[in-house]
Amino acid sequence: MRIRTRIAAAAGVIAAASATGIAVAALGAPAADETAPETEEILLAQGSDHLPSITAADWVTYADHVIVVEAVAEEAVEPEAEELDRGEGIIGRTVSLTIEDVLWSREGAPQAAPETWEYSALGWHFNAEAEDPIEMALDGFPRVEVGHRYVMAIRWEEAVCTAGGDYRPAQWRGLGEGSEIPFDDGTLGNGESEGTVKSAAAFAADEDIHVDEGVEEVLAGEGADALVTALEDAKPDEAALSEVQSLAAAASCE
């Protein structure tokens, strides 16, 4: 069993595949209950969506492809030297994804969907005073764990150069919280999210879920065909897409 602990205080910012940044801070583990079964704590960090990501209209407006992926391997990313010196920080992960199917593509997408993707994910929070690092996930996002499948709405973004000299390489990115959905056994909402595995029925029964909120909420328990139909029926916001494209062109390294 895993205990999910939400984090509010800021201790650093990390770029992630689907979010502009995350705020994290270390929390002490809850007091042990010797009568309870052994638990594993998950720290949930707060994230900012890269782009609107909740509805099918969001997906067909901003995504280039909607894909089915399987996480097949992971590798830890060393913390920054200053974090090691401080004795506290974040160990990242690179998760190798195999693209199993392309469910939908935008007409005129700048890049074909990839066959594999080295996905940047949260790993662990470490503290020199603690015995072991604690697993981390973004609040509302799948942690993306090896052996699980997901549906993801993704877009290709060209390299970005800023007037201040910052640089971000060209890369695939997700949209945000609503664009990464558990998909074990070909069922939307079934599988791993926030580091916890649950069934689609359990997801739909969660008291925090609003059935009319987004793709996952509306289609929980359905298969790929239902998602494709929803995407084909959705209408993109051409004005919003044009605005995003104009901003991207202004920041292009070309």
MARVOVO-102359 format. One line per 5 residues: their letters; for each residue y, x, z of N, C-alpha, C. Coordinates in nm, 4 decimals, always signed. Example, Ala and Ser with C-alpha at 12.3 -4.5 7.8 and 13.67 -1.06 7.14 Angstrom:
<pts>
as = -0.5690,+1.3190,+0.7800,-0.4500,+1.2300,+0.7800,-0.3300,+1.3200,+0.7800; -0.2250,+1.2850,+0.7080,-0.1060,+1.3670,+0.7140,+0.0030,+1.2900,+0.7870;
</pts>
This chain:
<pts>
mrirt = -0.1195,+0.0850,+0.0000,+0.0000,+0.0000,+0.0000,+0.1241,+0.0883,+0.0000; +0.2289,+0.0463,-0.0694,+0.3527,+0.1217,-0.0737,+0.4662,+0.0397,-0.0137; +0.5510,+0.1061,+0.0660,+0.6716,+0.0444,+0.1197,+0.7884,+0.0829,+0.0314; +0.8628,-0.0143,-0.0164,+0.9785,+0.0125,-0.1023,+1.1048,+0.0138,-0.0165; +1.1798,+0.1234,-0.0213,+1.3019,+0.1383,+0.0547,+1.4173,+0.1549,-0.0415;
riaaa = +1.5144,+0.0627,-0.0377,+1.6290,+0.0724,-0.1268,+1.7331,+0.1674,-0.0698; +1.7992,+0.2396,-0.1606,+1.8955,+0.3415,-0.1226,+2.0348,+0.2961,-0.1633; +2.1331,+0.3100,-0.0765,+2.2691,+0.2705,-0.1111,+2.3651,+0.3893,-0.1113; +2.3487,+0.4833,-0.0200,+2.4436,+0.5947,-0.0095,+2.4238,+0.6956,-0.1202; +2.5313,+0.7571,-0.1657,+2.5244,+0.8516,-0.2773,+2.5035,+0.9931,-0.2271;
agvia = +2.4085,+1.0663,-0.2905,+2.3897,+1.2076,-0.2599,+2.3847,+1.2889,-0.3860; +2.3849,+1.2262,-0.5031,+2.3800,+1.3004,-0.6279,+2.3650,+1.2052,-0.7434; +2.3779,+1.2572,-0.8645,+2.3640,+1.1775,-0.9855,+2.2745,+1.2496,-1.0825; +2.1789,+1.1755,-1.1423,+2.0857,+1.2324,-1.2387,+2.0854,+1.1456,-1.3623; +2.0854,+1.2042,-1.4792,+2.0717,+1.1270,-1.6023,+1.9280,+1.0837,-1.6165;
aasat = +1.9050,+0.9586,-1.6595,+1.7702,+0.9073,-1.6797,+1.7643,+0.8415,-1.8156; +1.6426,+0.8176,-1.8641,+1.6253,+0.7677,-1.9999,+1.6915,+0.6327,-2.0194; +1.6915,+0.5489,-1.9156,+1.7396,+0.4127,-1.9332,+1.8665,+0.3825,-1.8573; +1.9180,+0.4775,-1.7815,+2.0340,+0.4503,-1.6991,+2.1365,+0.5605,-1.7150; +2.2624,+0.5275,-1.6898,+2.3659,+0.6288,-1.6995,+2.3620,+0.7228,-1.5816;
giava = +2.3108,+0.6780,-1.4677,+2.3020,+0.7658,-1.3519,+2.2398,+0.6926,-1.2357; +2.2018,+0.7676,-1.1308,+2.1432,+0.7059,-1.0126,+2.2049,+0.7669,-0.8891; +2.2203,+0.6869,-0.7869,+2.2709,+0.7355,-0.6596,+2.1584,+0.7337,-0.5586; +2.1352,+0.8451,-0.4913,+2.0224,+0.8535,-0.3997,+2.0635,+0.9219,-0.2707; +1.9901,+0.8907,-0.1643,+2.0076,+0.9616,-0.0378,+1.8770,+0.9561,+0.0378;
algap = +1.8526,+1.0554,+0.1187,+1.7282,+1.0588,+0.1958,+1.7371,+0.9625,+0.3129; +1.6277,+0.8941,+0.3387,+1.6182,+0.8075,+0.4556,+1.4960,+0.8480,+0.5355; +1.5051,+0.8325,+0.6656,+1.3885,+0.8602,+0.7466,+1.2818,+0.7555,+0.7223; +1.1563,+0.7954,+0.7253,+1.0465,+0.7009,+0.7075,+1.0418,+0.6065,+0.8258; +0.9982,+0.4818,+0.8047,+0.9887,+0.3883,+0.9165,+0.8862,+0.4350,+1.0185;
aadet = +0.9053,+0.3927,+1.1412,+0.8123,+0.4321,+1.2458,+0.6712,+0.3861,+1.2126; +0.5763,+0.4715,+1.2398,+0.4371,+0.4408,+1.2067,+0.3823,+0.3340,+1.2999; +0.3058,+0.2435,+1.2432,+0.2352,+0.1407,+1.3192,+0.0885,+0.1766,+1.3150; +0.0366,+0.2231,+1.4279,-0.1007,+0.2724,+1.4297,-0.2029,+0.1640,+1.3998; -0.1623,+0.0364,+1.4114,-0.2568,-0.0722,+1.3846,-0.2538,-0.1142,+1.2389;
apete = -0.1532,-0.0687,+1.1621,-0.1381,-0.1108,+1.0227,-0.2123,-0.0153,+0.9313; -0.2516,-0.0616,+0.8101,-0.3149,+0.0281,+0.7150,-0.2179,+0.1352,+0.6707; -0.2716,+0.2493,+0.6240,-0.1885,+0.3602,+0.5801,-0.1000,+0.3171,+0.4632; +0.0272,+0.3565,+0.4690,+0.1211,+0.3174,+0.3654,+0.1835,+0.4398,+0.3001; +0.2368,+0.4199,+0.1815,+0.3073,+0.5250,+0.1093,+0.4454,+0.4719,+0.0759;
eilla = +0.5493,+0.5499,+0.1101,+0.6855,+0.5024,+0.0909,+0.7349,+0.5335,-0.0492; +0.8093,+0.4393,-0.1062,+0.8772,+0.4575,-0.2345,+1.0270,+0.4427,-0.2095; +1.1052,+0.5414,-0.2505,+1.2494,+0.5303,-0.2416,+1.3025,+0.4708,-0.3709; +1.3781,+0.3622,-0.3599,+1.4358,+0.2968,-0.4768,+1.5829,+0.3335,-0.4879; +1.6186,+0.3982,-0.5979,+1.7570,+0.4374,-0.6224,+1.8281,+0.3320,-0.7048;
qgsdh = +1.9571,+0.3210,-0.6879,+2.0369,+0.2277,-0.7653,+2.0735,+0.2911,-0.8997; +2.0645,+0.2144,-1.0078,+2.0939,+0.2668,-1.1403,+2.1959,+0.1807,-1.2130; +2.2656,+0.2408,-1.3086,+2.3594,+0.1685,-1.3937,+2.2984,+0.1547,-1.5326; +2.2921,+0.0319,-1.5835,+2.2362,+0.0111,-1.7167,+2.3187,+0.0834,-1.8222; +2.2498,+0.1406,-1.9182,+2.3156,+0.2084,-2.0289,+2.3867,+0.1067,-2.1182;
lpsit = +2.3181,-0.0035,-2.1490,+2.3707,-0.1117,-2.2321,+2.3127,-0.2434,-2.1804; +2.3713,-0.3584,-2.2177,+2.3096,-0.4857,-2.1801,+2.1626,-0.4899,-2.2230; +2.0758,-0.5365,-2.1332,+1.9320,-0.5180,-2.1583,+1.8452,-0.6354,-2.1169; +1.9049,-0.7431,-2.0702,+1.8257,-0.8466,-2.0039,+1.7615,-0.9458,-2.1008; +1.8379,-0.9973,-2.1950,+1.7898,-1.1069,-2.2798,+1.7364,-1.0559,-2.4129;
aadwv = +1.6659,-1.1435,-2.4837,+1.6195,-1.1089,-2.6184,+1.7374,-1.0810,-2.7103; +1.8488,-1.1515,-2.6905,+1.9693,-1.1258,-2.7704,+2.0231,-0.9853,-2.7435; +2.0170,-0.9400,-2.6182,+2.0560,-0.8019,-2.5867,+1.9690,-0.7033,-2.6642; +1.8390,-0.7283,-2.6656,+1.7451,-0.6362,-2.7306,+1.7740,-0.6260,-2.8805; +1.7907,-0.7409,-2.9479,+1.8103,-0.7342,-3.0934,+1.9516,-0.6895,-3.1292;
tyadh = +2.0430,-0.6920,-3.0319,+2.1781,-0.6413,-3.0559,+2.1821,-0.4889,-3.0484; +2.1198,-0.4319,-2.9453,+2.1402,-0.2898,-2.9175,+2.0198,-0.1998,-2.9475; +1.8991,-0.2541,-2.9504,+1.7807,-0.1702,-2.9700,+1.7550,-0.1437,-3.1180; +1.6940,-0.0301,-3.1465,+1.6466,-0.0007,-3.2814,+1.5010,-0.0426,-3.2985; +1.4226,-0.0306,-3.1909,+1.2804,-0.0651,-3.1971,+1.2366,-0.1214,-3.0623;
vivve = +1.1361,-0.2057,-3.0660,+1.0661,-0.2499,-2.9456,+0.9228,-0.2027,-2.9604; +0.8782,-0.1219,-2.8643,+0.7510,-0.0519,-2.8781,+0.6596,-0.0778,-2.7589; +0.5310,-0.0578,-2.7821,+0.4312,-0.0562,-2.6750,+0.3917,+0.0886,-2.6527; +0.4021,+0.1340,-2.5276,+0.3703,+0.2731,-2.4969,+0.2654,+0.2817,-2.3874; +0.1940,+0.3933,-2.3861,+0.1070,+0.4274,-2.2737,+0.1508,+0.5613,-2.2182;
avaee = +0.1645,+0.5697,-2.0858,+0.1956,+0.6964,-2.0203,+0.0655,+0.7757,-2.0059; +0.0603,+0.8932,-2.0694,-0.0653,+0.9679,-2.0763,-0.0642,+1.0978,-1.9968; +0.0529,+1.1492,-1.9615,+0.0605,+1.2730,-1.8839,+0.1984,+1.2828,-1.8225; +0.2120,+1.3658,-1.7188,+0.3420,+1.3885,-1.6576,+0.3528,+1.5332,-1.6110; +0.4766,+1.5797,-1.6025,+0.5021,+1.7161,-1.5564,+0.6263,+1.7143,-1.4693;
avepe = +0.6193,+1.7815,-1.3558,+0.7333,+1.7877,-1.2649,+0.8429,+1.8764,-1.3228; +0.9671,+1.8406,-1.2932,+1.0840,+1.9179,-1.3354,+1.1442,+1.9832,-1.2113; +1.1596,+2.1146,-1.2156,+1.2099,+2.1886,-1.1002,+1.3476,+2.1388,-1.0571; +1.3719,+2.1297,-0.9268,+1.5061,+2.0937,-0.8787,+1.6073,+2.2019,-0.9151; +1.7347,+2.1662,-0.9080,+1.8415,+2.2631,-0.9290,+1.8401,+2.3667,-0.8166;
aeeld = +1.8880,+2.4869,-0.8483,+1.8884,+2.5961,-0.7497,+1.9668,+2.5572,-0.6241; +2.0780,+2.4869,-0.6412,+2.1591,+2.4489,-0.5250,+2.0852,+2.3506,-0.4356; +1.9991,+2.2663,-0.4960,+1.9188,+2.1745,-0.4148,+1.8149,+2.2514,-0.3341; +1.7516,+2.3494,-0.3978,+1.6529,+2.4320,-0.3270,+1.7194,+2.5079,-0.2127; +1.8375,+2.5604,-0.2374,+1.9096,+2.6321,-0.1329,+1.9451,+2.5391,-0.0172;
rgegi = +1.9796,+2.4136,-0.0522,+2.0167,+2.3151,+0.0496,+1.8955,+2.2632,+0.1249; +1.7771,+2.2735,+0.0615,+1.6556,+2.2236,+0.1245,+1.6364,+2.0752,+0.1104; +1.7079,+2.0137,+0.0165,+1.6973,+1.8697,-0.0061,+1.7419,+1.8388,-0.1479; +1.6680,+1.7496,-0.2143,+1.7075,+1.7142,-0.3502,+1.6006,+1.6341,-0.4200; +1.6040,+1.6397,-0.5526,+1.5172,+1.5553,-0.6340,+1.4331,+1.6406,-0.7283;
igrtv = +1.3054,+1.6109,-0.7323,+1.2131,+1.6691,-0.8299,+1.1970,+1.5658,-0.9410; +1.2375,+1.6001,-1.0605,+1.2255,+1.5060,-1.1715,+1.0863,+1.5065,-1.2313; +1.0687,+1.4229,-1.3334,+0.9411,+1.4195,-1.4072,+0.9700,+1.4021,-1.5550; +0.8888,+1.4635,-1.6372,+0.8831,+1.4320,-1.7789,+0.7484,+1.3647,-1.8034; +0.7527,+1.2403,-1.8520,+0.6309,+1.1632,-1.8755,+0.6041,+1.1564,-2.0255;
sltie = +0.4859,+1.1973,-2.0659,+0.4481,+1.1919,-2.2075,+0.4000,+1.0516,-2.2413; +0.4700,+0.9877,-2.3354,+0.4351,+0.8531,-2.3785,+0.3759,+0.8574,-2.5192; +0.2686,+0.7830,-2.5379,+0.2129,+0.7617,-2.6711,+0.2533,+0.6230,-2.7175; +0.3143,+0.6147,-2.8348,+0.3556,+0.4844,-2.8880,+0.2350,+0.4214,-2.9560; +0.1893,+0.3093,-2.9020,+0.0689,+0.2433,-2.9521,+0.0992,+0.1387,-3.0586;
dvlws = +0.2176,+0.0793,-3.0526,+0.2510,-0.0256,-3.1488,+0.4025,-0.0406,-3.1557; +0.4516,-0.0785,-3.2727,+0.5931,-0.1124,-3.2903,+0.5987,-0.2625,-3.3158; +0.6543,-0.3359,-3.2201,+0.6548,-0.4820,-3.2275,+0.7707,-0.5366,-3.3095; +0.8809,-0.4628,-3.3111,+1.0020,-0.5099,-3.3807,+1.0882,-0.3907,-3.4128; +1.1565,-0.3938,-3.5270,+1.2514,-0.2882,-3.5641,+1.3753,-0.3507,-3.6256;
regap = +1.4880,-0.2898,-3.5976,+1.6124,-0.3329,-3.6582,+1.6155,-0.2921,-3.8048; +1.6615,-0.3812,-3.8901,+1.6808,-0.3446,-4.0300,+1.7895,-0.2371,-4.0376; +1.7579,-0.1269,-4.1017,+1.8540,-0.0176,-4.1130,+1.8599,+0.0720,-3.9921; +1.7573,+0.0697,-3.9070,+1.7544,+0.1595,-3.7907,+1.7677,+0.3042,-3.8372; +1.8487,+0.3866,-3.7677,+1.8759,+0.5224,-3.8155,+1.7560,+0.6154,-3.8117;
qaape = +1.6572,+0.5857,-3.7275,+1.5362,+0.6671,-3.7172,+1.4156,+0.5746,-3.7070; +1.3058,+0.6161,-3.7716,+1.1803,+0.5430,-3.7506,+1.1377,+0.5588,-3.6049; +1.0610,+0.4632,-3.5557,+1.0117,+0.4725,-3.4177,+0.9278,+0.5988,-3.4017; +0.9394,+0.6651,-3.2875,+0.8623,+0.7881,-3.2665,+0.7141,+0.7572,-3.2457; +0.6303,+0.8584,-3.2645,+0.4876,+0.8451,-3.2343,+0.4581,+0.8862,-3.0903;
tweys = +0.5428,+0.9750,-3.0375,+0.5341,+1.0163,-2.8973,+0.6756,+1.0277,-2.8433; +0.6887,+1.0297,-2.7114,+0.8211,+1.0385,-2.6489,+0.8062,+1.1106,-2.5161; +0.8831,+1.2181,-2.4994,+0.8886,+1.2875,-2.3702,+0.9990,+1.2214,-2.2888; +0.9577,+1.1338,-2.2007,+1.0463,+1.0407,-2.1304,+1.0915,+1.1015,-1.9981; +1.2213,+1.0996,-1.9737,+1.2775,+1.1519,-1.8490,+1.2689,+1.0447,-1.7412;
algwh = +1.2006,+1.0760,-1.6313,+1.1764,+0.9766,-1.5265,+1.2046,+1.0361,-1.3888; +1.2258,+0.9491,-1.2930,+1.2386,+0.9939,-1.1549,+1.1039,+1.0436,-1.1037; +1.1094,+1.1417,-1.0149,+0.9867,+1.1964,-0.9580,+0.9777,+1.1756,-0.8090; +1.0342,+1.2694,-0.7325,+1.0196,+1.2688,-0.5879,+1.1486,+1.3167,-0.5216; +1.1727,+1.2681,-0.4020,+1.2785,+1.3229,-0.3184,+1.2133,+1.4188,-0.2188;
fnaea = +1.2697,+1.5402,-0.2067,+1.2126,+1.6362,-0.1127,+1.3145,+1.6732,-0.0064; +1.2634,+1.7050,+0.1099,+1.3435,+1.7510,+0.2221,+1.2614,+1.8574,+0.2928; +1.3213,+1.9718,+0.3138,+1.2485,+2.0842,+0.3719,+1.1909,+2.0501,+0.5088; +1.2496,+1.9522,+0.5765,+1.2011,+1.9151,+0.7094,+1.0857,+1.8162,+0.7037; +1.0608,+1.7582,+0.5860,+0.9520,+1.6604,+0.5709,+0.8263,+1.7303,+0.5221;
edpie = +0.7127,+1.6728,+0.5541,+0.5854,+1.7342,+0.5165,+0.5616,+1.7258,+0.3673; +0.5886,+1.6110,+0.3070,+0.5627,+1.5916,+0.1647,+0.6822,+1.5236,+0.0978; +0.7048,+1.5502,-0.0318,+0.8068,+1.4755,-0.1058,+0.7708,+1.3270,-0.1113; +0.8725,+1.2427,-0.1269,+0.8525,+1.0980,-0.1334,+0.8762,+1.0511,-0.2760; +0.7862,+0.9697,-0.3275,+0.8018,+0.9178,-0.4633,+0.9294,+0.8347,-0.4758;
maldg = +0.9922,+0.8432,-0.5947,+1.1149,+0.7689,-0.6209,+1.0991,+0.6823,-0.7451; +1.1733,+0.5737,-0.7482,+1.1818,+0.4864,-0.8659,+1.3211,+0.4270,-0.8692; +1.3614,+0.3759,-0.9849,+1.4868,+0.3032,-0.9964,+1.4642,+0.1568,-0.9597; +1.5560,+0.1023,-0.8837,+1.5492,-0.0371,-0.8425,+1.5456,-0.1273,-0.9665; +1.4377,-0.2045,-0.9807,+1.4236,-0.2970,-1.0925,+1.3556,-0.2392,-1.2144;
fprve = +1.3268,-0.1085,-1.2147,+1.2646,-0.0427,-1.3293,+1.1194,-0.0059,-1.2982; +1.0343,-0.0003,-1.3987,+0.9066,+0.0683,-1.3799,+0.9306,+0.2154,-1.3482; +0.8457,+0.2732,-1.2661,+0.8519,+0.4168,-1.2410,+0.7975,+0.4935,-1.3610; +0.7115,+0.4269,-1.4378,+0.6416,+0.4801,-1.5554,+0.5385,+0.5829,-1.5097; +0.4207,+0.5320,-1.4774,+0.3137,+0.6129,-1.4210,+0.1976,+0.6249,-1.5181;
vghry = +0.1332,+0.7405,-1.5131,+0.0224,+0.7713,-1.6032,-0.0880,+0.6672,-1.5889; -0.1397,+0.6231,-1.7040,-0.2475,+0.5251,-1.7056,-0.2002,+0.3821,-1.7242; -0.0693,+0.3616,-1.7249,-0.0150,+0.2265,-1.7415,+0.0544,+0.2122,-1.8766; +0.0632,+0.0871,-1.9218,+0.1294,+0.0546,-2.0484,+0.2576,-0.0241,-2.0211; +0.3504,-0.0106,-2.1159,+0.4810,-0.0750,-2.1020,+0.5303,-0.1183,-2.2393;
vmair = +0.6129,-0.2234,-2.2401,+0.6947,-0.2561,-2.3572,+0.8339,-0.2023,-2.3301; +0.8923,-0.1333,-2.4286,+1.0256,-0.0770,-2.4126,+1.1113,-0.1071,-2.5354; +1.2357,-0.1451,-2.5109,+1.3353,-0.1574,-2.6175,+1.4159,-0.0276,-2.6184; +1.4157,+0.0443,-2.7305,+1.4758,+0.1771,-2.7347,+1.5740,+0.1892,-2.8510; +1.6640,+0.2871,-2.8410,+1.7592,+0.3132,-2.9480,+1.7749,+0.4641,-2.9645;
weeav = +1.8045,+0.5071,-3.0876,+1.8301,+0.6471,-3.1168,+1.9792,+0.6738,-3.1042; +2.0150,+0.7779,-3.0300,+2.1551,+0.8138,-3.0141,+2.1760,+0.9577,-3.0582; +2.2754,+0.9769,-3.1440,+2.3082,+1.1105,-3.1922,+2.3686,+1.1950,-3.0802; +2.3739,+1.3261,-3.1037,+2.4308,+1.4171,-3.0051,+2.5763,+1.3802,-2.9764; +2.6160,+1.3976,-2.8506,+2.7500,+1.3623,-2.8059,+2.8221,+1.4881,-2.7573;
ctagg = +2.9440,+1.5070,-2.8044,+3.0311,+1.6153,-2.7586,+3.1602,+1.5530,-2.7070; +3.2069,+1.5948,-2.5908,+3.3300,+1.5404,-2.5348,+3.4416,+1.6431,-2.5422; +3.5632,+1.5946,-2.5268,+3.6799,+1.6834,-2.5292,+3.6743,+1.7849,-2.4156; +3.6055,+1.7493,-2.3075,+3.5936,+1.8397,-2.1943,+3.4859,+1.9450,-2.2104; +3.4146,+1.9407,-2.3233,+3.3131,+2.0418,-2.3485,+3.1723,+2.0026,-2.3081;
dyrpa = +3.1541,+1.8811,-2.2586,+3.0196,+1.8355,-2.2228,+2.9396,+1.8062,-2.3494; +2.8076,+1.8224,-2.3394,+2.7196,+1.8020,-2.4553,+2.5950,+1.7280,-2.4114; +2.5560,+1.6276,-2.4910,+2.4282,+1.5590,-2.4693,+2.3533,+1.5598,-2.6006; +2.2304,+1.6091,-2.6027,+2.1573,+1.6183,-2.7294,+2.1183,+1.4814,-2.7837; +2.0911,+1.4766,-2.9130,+2.0391,+1.3540,-2.9739,+1.9070,+1.3185,-2.9063;
qwrgl = +1.8844,+1.1902,-2.8851,+1.7660,+1.1504,-2.8085,+1.7392,+1.0011,-2.8222; +1.6156,+0.9633,-2.7871,+1.5805,+0.8236,-2.7690,+1.6211,+0.7823,-2.6282; +1.6742,+0.6610,-2.6170,+1.7108,+0.6081,-2.4863,+1.6714,+0.4617,-2.4767; +1.6432,+0.4186,-2.3546,+1.6255,+0.2771,-2.3289,+1.7613,+0.2111,-2.3102; +1.7596,+0.0801,-2.2913,+1.8850,+0.0067,-2.2726,+1.9207,-0.0063,-2.1253;
gegse = +1.8214,-0.0354,-2.0418,+1.8490,-0.0566,-1.9009,+1.7340,-0.1258,-1.8319; +1.7643,-0.1858,-1.7176,+1.6612,-0.2444,-1.6317,+1.5713,-0.3439,-1.7045; +1.6314,-0.4292,-1.7879,+1.5531,-0.5359,-1.8497,+1.4746,-0.4944,-1.9705; +1.4904,-0.3686,-2.0164,+1.4275,-0.3293,-2.1426,+1.2996,-0.2478,-2.1243; +1.2485,-0.2399,-2.0025,+1.1224,-0.1721,-1.9755,+1.0351,-0.2670,-1.8947;
ipfdd = +0.9253,-0.3119,-1.9534,+0.8449,-0.4183,-1.8937,+0.6999,-0.3720,-1.8803; +0.6376,-0.3915,-1.7633,+0.4947,-0.3619,-1.7504,+0.4139,-0.4413,-1.8525; +0.3069,-0.3772,-1.9057,+0.2317,-0.4431,-2.0131,+0.0836,-0.4056,-2.0075; +0.0297,-0.3882,-1.8895,-0.1133,-0.3601,-1.8778,-0.1935,-0.4794,-1.9295; -0.3045,-0.4488,-1.9955,-0.3944,-0.5513,-2.0517,-0.3234,-0.6428,-2.1510;
gtlgn = -0.2152,-0.5932,-2.2129,-0.1462,-0.6712,-2.3147,-0.0733,-0.7920,-2.2613; -0.0345,-0.7871,-2.1313,+0.0298,-0.9027,-2.0684,+0.1649,-0.8618,-2.0111; +0.2705,-0.9286,-2.0519,+0.4044,-0.8976,-2.0046,+0.4173,-0.9279,-1.8552; +0.4744,-0.8333,-1.7811,+0.4905,-0.8484,-1.6374,+0.3702,-0.8049,-1.5570; +0.2665,-0.7580,-1.6241,+0.1419,-0.7191,-1.5578,+0.1332,-0.5667,-1.5529;
geseg = +0.1349,-0.5090,-1.4320,+0.1217,-0.3646,-1.4225,+0.2190,-0.3052,-1.3229; +0.2624,-0.1816,-1.3507,+0.3429,-0.1053,-1.2555,+0.4919,-0.1290,-1.2740; +0.5617,-0.1536,-1.1626,+0.7076,-0.1569,-1.1617,+0.7535,-0.1150,-1.0232; +0.8574,-0.0335,-1.0169,+0.9094,+0.0210,-0.8918,+0.7996,+0.0948,-0.8140; +0.7026,+0.1505,-0.8872,+0.5953,+0.2248,-0.8230,+0.4863,+0.1392,-0.7633;
tvksa = +0.4943,+0.0073,-0.7814,+0.3957,-0.0852,-0.7262,+0.3290,-0.1623,-0.8392; +0.1978,-0.1775,-0.8321,+0.1231,-0.2497,-0.9341,+0.1012,-0.3935,-0.8875; +0.1374,-0.4880,-0.9750,+0.1153,-0.6286,-0.9423,+0.0789,-0.7035,-1.0697; +0.0207,-0.8214,-1.0523,-0.0146,-0.9047,-1.1668,+0.1079,-0.9785,-1.2180; +0.0970,-1.0301,-1.3419,+0.2057,-1.1096,-1.3979,+0.2299,-1.2346,-1.3137;
aafaa = +0.1223,-1.2923,-1.2607,+0.1361,-1.4125,-1.1776,+0.2129,-1.3805,-1.0496; +0.1843,-1.2649,-0.9901,+0.2554,-1.2250,-0.8688,+0.4020,-1.1972,-0.8987; +0.4284,-1.1359,-1.0150,+0.5668,-1.1126,-1.0547,+0.6414,-1.2452,-1.0691; +0.5820,-1.3403,-1.1389,+0.6476,-1.4691,-1.1638,+0.6698,-1.5466,-1.0344; +0.5834,-1.5239,-0.9342,+0.5939,-1.5957,-0.8076,+0.6923,-1.5312,-0.7109;
dedih = +0.7440,-1.4131,-0.7442,+0.8369,-1.3431,-0.6560,+0.9614,-1.4291,-0.6336; +1.0014,-1.4444,-0.5079,+1.1140,-1.5328,-0.4762,+1.2465,-1.4797,-0.5313; +1.2512,-1.3507,-0.5668,+1.3738,-1.2940,-0.6225,+1.3864,-1.3163,-0.7729; +1.2816,-1.3710,-0.8358,+1.2804,-1.3866,-0.9810,+1.3460,-1.5180,-1.0222; +1.4316,-1.5116,-1.1214,+1.4934,-1.6317,-1.1793,+1.4360,-1.6497,-1.3197;
vdegv = +1.3668,-1.7597,-1.3420,+1.2867,-1.7741,-1.4637,+1.3689,-1.7730,-1.5915; +1.4973,-1.8036,-1.5834,+1.5798,-1.8070,-1.7040,+1.6642,-1.6807,-1.7195; +1.6288,-1.5747,-1.6460,+1.7161,-1.4579,-1.6390,+1.7006,-1.3637,-1.7566; +1.5790,-1.3338,-1.7974,+1.5632,-1.2330,-1.9008,+1.4277,-1.2371,-1.9674; +1.4043,-1.1394,-2.0550,+1.2817,-1.1368,-2.1342,+1.1577,-1.1385,-2.0450;
eevla = +1.1541,-1.0496,-1.9464,+1.0352,-1.0418,-1.8616,+1.0148,-1.1691,-1.7811; +1.1246,-1.2251,-1.7298,+1.1135,-1.3454,-1.6477,+1.0666,-1.4648,-1.7310; +1.1210,-1.4779,-1.8505,+1.0862,-1.5921,-1.9353,+0.9431,-1.5814,-1.9880; +0.9007,-1.4587,-2.0189,+0.7731,-1.4400,-2.0884,+0.6629,-1.3820,-2.0000; +0.6823,-1.3747,-1.8705,+0.5791,-1.3211,-1.7819,+0.4474,-1.3947,-1.8033;
gegad = +0.3409,-1.3179,-1.8229,+0.2091,-1.3757,-1.8468,+0.1755,-1.3944,-1.9931; +0.2754,-1.3785,-2.0808,+0.2536,-1.3937,-2.2246,+0.2151,-1.2591,-2.2874; +0.1728,-1.2651,-2.4139,+0.1352,-1.1454,-2.4870,+0.2415,-1.1020,-2.5855; +0.2050,-1.0054,-2.6696,+0.3004,-0.9475,-2.7642,+0.3523,-1.0500,-2.8645; +0.2693,-1.1424,-2.9067,+0.3117,-1.2401,-3.0079,+0.4294,-1.3239,-2.9584;
alvta = +0.4255,-1.3623,-2.8315,+0.5349,-1.4420,-2.7753,+0.6642,-1.3619,-2.7730; +0.6533,-1.2333,-2.7441,+0.7726,-1.1490,-2.7438,+0.8294,-1.1344,-2.8847; +0.7437,-1.1104,-2.9815,+0.7899,-1.0968,-3.1202,+0.8608,-1.2240,-3.1648; +0.8051,-1.3392,-3.1317,+0.8691,-1.4666,-3.1679,+1.0069,-1.4784,-3.1048; +1.0179,-1.4412,-2.9776,+1.1469,-1.4485,-2.9085,+1.2494,-1.3564,-2.9743;
ledak = +1.2077,-1.2389,-3.0164,+1.2990,-1.1453,-3.0812,+1.3408,-1.1959,-3.2191; +1.2470,-1.2529,-3.2913,+1.2797,-1.3047,-3.4240,+1.3737,-1.4240,-3.4158; +1.3668,-1.4999,-3.3072,+1.4533,-1.6162,-3.2891,+1.5917,-1.5794,-3.2337; +1.6026,-1.4621,-3.1722,+1.7280,-1.4221,-3.1077,+1.8329,-1.3818,-3.2115; +1.9589,-1.4007,-3.1778,+2.0698,-1.3683,-3.2664,+2.1455,-1.2477,-3.2120;
pdeaa = +2.1582,-1.1407,-3.2893,+2.2330,-1.0240,-3.2420,+2.3823,-1.0512,-3.2375; +2.4514,-0.9832,-3.1466,+2.5970,-0.9899,-3.1369,+2.6518,-0.8756,-3.2220; +2.6841,-0.9059,-3.3461,+2.7260,-0.8027,-3.4405,+2.8559,-0.7351,-3.3971; +2.9473,-0.8102,-3.3375,+3.0740,-0.7523,-3.2931,+3.0511,-0.6517,-3.1803; +2.9619,-0.6862,-3.0877,+2.9332,-0.5946,-2.9766,+2.8662,-0.4678,-3.0277;
lsevq = +2.7737,-0.4824,-3.1219,+2.7073,-0.3653,-3.1789,+2.8064,-0.2767,-3.2520; +2.8959,-0.3364,-3.3268,+2.9963,-0.2595,-3.4002,+3.0838,-0.1790,-3.3054; +3.1168,-0.2386,-3.1921,+3.1993,-0.1681,-3.0936,+3.1255,-0.0472,-3.0382; +2.9967,-0.0644,-3.0059,+2.9163,+0.0469,-2.9539,+2.9048,+0.1573,-3.0588; +2.8839,+0.1197,-3.1825,+2.8716,+0.2188,-3.2895,+3.0016,+0.2944,-3.3101;
slaaa = +3.1137,+0.2270,-3.2980,+3.2437,+0.2925,-3.3128,+3.2665,+0.3940,-3.2010; +3.2310,+0.3569,-3.0777,+3.2454,+0.4489,-2.9659,+3.1552,+0.5705,-2.9820; +3.0325,+0.5470,-3.0315,+2.9389,+0.6575,-3.0530,+2.9917,+0.7520,-3.1604; +3.0478,+0.6967,-3.2666,+3.1028,+0.7806,-3.3749,+3.2180,+0.8657,-3.3239; +3.2999,+0.8093,-3.2356,+3.4149,+0.8828,-3.1819,+3.3718,+1.0011,-3.0967;
asce = +3.2520,+0.9908,-3.0343,+3.2028,+1.0976,-2.9483,+3.1026,+1.1889,-3.0174; +3.0794,+1.1665,-3.1456,+2.9794,+1.2443,-3.2194,+3.0196,+1.3909,-3.2288; +2.9195,+1.4791,-3.2310,+2.9447,+1.6227,-3.2467,+2.9742,+1.6597,-3.3907; +2.9544,+1.5701,-3.4848,+2.9758,+1.6025,-3.6262,+3.1246,+1.6046,-3.6608;
</pts>
